[in-house]
Amino acid sequence: MTCSLSSLCLPLSLSLEDIDQLDNIIKRRQPLKKGDHLFRQGDEFDSIYAVRSGSLKNYIMTNDGEEQITNFHLPSELIGLDGIDCVSYPISAKALETTTVCEIPYSRLQELSNTLPDLRQQIFSCMSKELREDKQMMLLLSKKSAEERVATFLANLSARFKRRGYSPYTFRLPMSRNEIGNYLGLAVETVSRVFTRFQSTKMIAVNGKEVHITDQQQLLEVADLNDYDAEIGSKIAANQ
C-alpha cells in the first residue's frame, strides 16, 4: 500500500521511477488512537508526516500550562514542517480520532530533493502555504467577530475537503466545540451560540458532529472574506 504523496500531499510531475524513489523512503506507521501523540513539543525533529486517514491537532503549552491549539490537519496534509529549522518540534501533534500517517524521514527527504528539483520546489510550496495560513490565522484572531471567525473556519474546512475530493457541503467535524473555541480564541459557549444562530438562519444544518452547509454564499458573506482570504473564497465559489 502506498501513500497519496504523489497525488495530493506532494502533487508532482515526476516519472514513475522518481515516484518509486520517493515511496521507498516512506515509513508506514501503526495507527494512532484518539488522544495518542504523533510527537510532543520538545521531541527531537527527525521526520515530517503525511496524514493518510483521520485527523490531528497541533498545540503548544502556554506559560500558564494551558493548551493552545494552533492548527488541525486532515487527510493528505503534511504535518511537522515547522520543525525543519529546529532541532526539536516546536509544537505537539495529537490524534483527534483513529489516524494513520506516513512518516518521511527528513534526512532522506533532503537527500532525495537534491536530485529531484521538482520535489524540492514542492516542499518549499508546502512551507509557503503554512506561512500563509499562519498569517491568515493572525488576521482571524485580531480583527474578526465571533460570527466571522466561525464562518471563516467552516469555509476553510469546506475548501480543504473539496481540494481532497470530498464533499465541500457535508462533512464531519473531528474536533469538539471546545477545541474549535480554543483554536478561534472563543469561549465554547460562544461557539455553540454561533452554530445555533447559523442554523436558525438556515446557513448550516448540524447533526452531532456532521455539518451541512446549506447556503454557501451566505457563509462567505458572514466570513467577510477579503482579498487576503481570496484563495478560500475562490475555492468555495467554484463549488456553486
RATA-V201883 format. One record per pair of residues at least 6 apart in sequence whose ideal C-beta (glycine too) atoms are under 6 Angstrom apart, sorted by the first residue. I is the first residue (numbers start at 1). J is the second residue. Records with the same first field share a line. If there is no record, write none. Layout:
I = J  J
This chain:
2 = 23
3 = 26  50  102
4 = 76
5 = 50
6 = 19
8 = 76
9 = 50  76  78
10 = 122
12 = 118  122
18 = 116
25 = 108
26 = 102  104
27 = 103
29 = 101  103
31 = 98  100
32 = 95  99
34 = 95  97
36 = 95
37 = 94
38 = 93
39 = 89  93
40 = 92
41 = 91  92
42 = 88
43 = 89
44 = 88
45 = 83  86  88  89
47 = 103  104  105  106
48 = 78  80  81  104
49 = 79  80  101  103
50 = 78  102
51 = 73  75  77  101
52 = 100  102
53 = 75  100
54 = 97  98  99
55 = 74  96  174
56 = 73  93  95  99
57 = 69  72  94  96
58 = 70  71  91  93
59 = 67  68  69  92
60 = 68  91
62 = 68
69 = 179  182  183
73 = 79
74 = 160
76 = 164
78 = 126
79 = 93
81 = 127  130
82 = 90
83 = 89
96 = 174  175
97 = 174
113 = 119  120
140 = 149  152
141 = 185
146 = 186  190  194
147 = 194  222
148 = 223  224
149 = 184
150 = 194
151 = 219  222  223
152 = 223
155 = 219  223  232  236
156 = 232
158 = 168  236
159 = 232  235  236
161 = 168  171
162 = 168
168 = 239
169 = 213
170 = 212
172 = 209  210
173 = 209  211
177 = 188  191  192
178 = 188
180 = 191
181 = 187  188  191
198 = 204
199 = 206
202 = 214
203 = 215  218  219
204 = 211  213
205 = 212  214
213 = 219
216 = 236  240
220 = 233  236
225 = 232  233
